[in-house]
Amino acid sequence: MFSRIELPHSVRKALSDLWATAKYYSYGLYLELMDKNVFLWAQAIAFKVLVTIVPIIILATGIMGRALQGNDAFAAVTRFIRELLPGTHSQQLIDFLMQLQDASATIVSIGGVGLFLSAMSLFITLRIAVSNAFEQTWHEQRSLWWGYLFDVRMVIQVGILFLLTVGLSMFVPPFVNDVIIAQAIGPERLIQWLWKSAVWITGLLLPLLLTTAMFFQLYYFVPKPHPRMRSALVGALLAAVLWEAAKQAFTFYATYVGYGTGTEALGSTFGLIVA
């Protein structure tokens, strides 16, 4: 018979403190959920996130029209449409694409302005939800105009980091595979493996750092007065890990597991649809 393993006192104390902390915060979270309309605020934020899809689609349509303004691109698309559809239907679609080309600048402008306004509306809702969540004696409300200026500032700061993390996740791997590995490094397998491993690790860590910075700005700047920087950083890191894990898991499912079911294309657009 094996005797029970006795852990060192420092390890037992650390585990006991960890368990006590988990119970304390779990019970506090339960009380907050019972006392405040947290799920109602979450639904309001989710609705505003859903609304931002509309200007994103408009902006993407305008960008597609701008891309078709090149003669080679439009000729290739026209040739594909004529091969795919009968004469009358293909001509109607080609006429529509020509109109899209002409109006692409206006569509991009409308989509960009709409995306900015919807993002600002999202931050207004987020700020009010956080204000209600921190409805304590120490919490300070922002005035109407200072609140709007704060929302504009957060849209710019968080939006830049969001675009960077999505861009790194979507465009860096194809660039590395098609340009750097295929042309610059050559066919040496060991060097390719080392380079791919380094790029893979960097491709995970760099978006994680940017996402952490994005959530840190939300957790630190939105409440007033600001919480402790360490607490905001820990919460931002945890949220960033969950966000990146969900993004990678969904991309893997949509690309490999759901291949052939119509969901594989969602892996490339996940970052643009889910904020």
Rosetta blueprint (number, residue, H / E / L):
1 M L
2 F L
3 S L
4 R L
5 I L
6 E L
7 L L
8 P L
9 H H
10 S H
11 V H
12 R H
13 K H
14 A H
15 L H
16 S H
17 D H
18 L H
19 W H
20 A H
21 T H
22 A H
23 K H
24 Y H
25 Y H
26 S H
27 Y H
28 G H
29 L H
30 Y H
31 L H
32 E H
33 L H
34 M H
35 D H
36 K L
37 N L
38 V H
39 F H
40 L H
41 W H
42 A H
43 Q H
44 A H
45 I H
46 A H
47 F H
48 K H
49 V H
50 L H
51 V H
52 T L
53 I H
54 V H
55 P H
56 I H
57 I H
58 I H
59 L H
60 A H
61 T H
62 G H
63 I H
64 M H
65 G H
66 R H
67 A H
68 L L
69 Q L
70 G L
71 N H
72 D H
73 A H
74 F H
75 A H
76 A H
77 V H
78 T H
79 R H
80 F H
81 I H
82 R H
83 E H
84 L H
85 L L
86 P L
87 G H
88 T H
89 H H
90 S H
91 Q H
92 Q H
93 L H
94 I H
95 D H
96 F H
97 L H
98 M H
99 Q H
100 L H
101 Q H
102 D H
103 A L
104 S H
105 A H
106 T H
107 I H
108 V H
109 S H
110 I H
111 G H
112 G H
113 V H
114 G H
115 L H
116 F H
117 L H
118 S H
119 A H
120 M H
121 S H
122 L H
123 F H
124 I H
125 T H
126 L H
127 R H
128 I H
129 A H
130 V H
131 S H
132 N H
133 A H
134 F L
135 E L
136 Q L
137 T L
138 W L
139 H L
140 E L
141 Q L
142 R L
143 S L
144 L H
145 W H
146 W H
147 G H
148 Y H
149 L H
150 F H
151 D H
152 V H
153 R H
154 M H
155 V H
156 I H
157 Q H
158 V H
159 G H
160 I H
161 L H
162 F H
163 L H
164 L H
165 T H
166 V H
167 G H
168 L H
169 S H
170 M H
171 F H
172 V H
173 P H
174 P H
175 F H
176 V H
177 N H
178 D H
179 V H
180 I H
181 I H
182 A H
183 Q H
184 A H
185 I H
186 G L
187 P L
188 E L
189 R H
190 L H
191 I H
192 Q H
193 W H
194 L H
195 W H
196 K H
197 S H
198 A H
199 V H
200 W H
201 I H
202 T H
203 G H
204 L H
205 L H
206 L H
207 P H
208 L H
209 L H
210 L H
211 T H
212 T H
213 A H
214 M H
215 F H
216 F H
217 Q H
218 L H
219 Y H
220 Y H
221 F H
222 V L
223 P L
224 K L
225 P L
226 H L
227 P L
228 R L
229 M H
230 R H
231 S H
232 A H
233 L H
234 V H
235 G H
236 A H
237 L H
238 L H
239 A H
240 A H
241 V H
242 L H
243 W H
244 E H
245 A H
246 A H
247 K H
248 Q H
249 A H
250 F H
251 T H
252 F H
253 Y H
254 A H
255 T H
256 Y H
257 V H
258 G L
259 Y L
260 G L
261 T L
262 G L
263 T L
264 E L
265 A L
266 L H
267 G H
268 S H
269 T H
270 F H
271 G H
272 L H
273 I H
274 V L
275 A L
